[in-house]
């Protein structure tokens, strides 16, 4: 610090500077809050999409298993005609 006396004007300037900084921080927090809401919505949408893809993959796997079982039965009939 300097050797200058601390006056009410000095304190008022310092307080105003702090209030201005707090105001800008509040604005930044509002922007960050908006960004977080957007990012959260994006993640939720991706999560839903991944869930749907997983359901579709399970369905395709079941179809493949049924087809493989049918082919296996047909091959067994072909190899062992009665």
N, C-alpha and C positions, 0 to 999 in steps of 0.2 A: 504494500500500500504506500501511498504517498503521504507526505507530511501535511497535506491539506486537511483542513477541518471537515468533519462530516456534518453536512447541513441537511435541512429538511428537503431542499431541492435535490441534493445528491441522492438521498434516500428515495424520494419520489421517482427520480429517473430510474434507479435500480429496480424499484417495485414495478414500474411500468414496463421495463425490459423483461422482467420475469413474467408479468401478465401476458405480454405479447408472445413470448416463447411458449407459454402454456396454451394460449389460443391456437398457435400454429400446430402444436403437438395434438391438440384436440381435433383439429381439422385432419391431420394425418391419421389419427386413430379412426375417424369416421370413414376415410378412404380405405383403410386397411380392413375395417369391418365389412364394407361393401365387397371388397376383393375376397374376403373369407367366405361370404355368403355365395358369391359366384363360384368359387372353387369347391365349396361344399356341394352345391347343386351339380356341378360337373362330376364329382366323385360319386354322388348318389346315382346319377344317370349311368355312369360307367359300371357301377356295381349291379344295377338292374340289368344292363346289357350282358354282363358276364354271367349273371344268373340265367338269363334266357338262353345264352349260348350253351351253357352247361346242360340245361334241360334238353335242348336240341341234340347235343352230343349223346346224352344218355338214350334218347329216343332212337337215334341212328344206330347206336350200339345194340339195342334190343332188336331192331329190325335185322341187323347183320347176323345176330345170334340165331334168330328164327330162320333166316335164309340158310345159314350154315347147317342148322339142324335138318331142314328139308332136303338139302343137297346130300347130307350124310345118309339120310334114310333112303333116298333114291339110289345112291351108290350101293348101299347094302342090299337093296332089292335086285339091283342089276348084277351084283356079284353072287348073290344067293337066290336064283330064281326058284320058285316053288311050283 
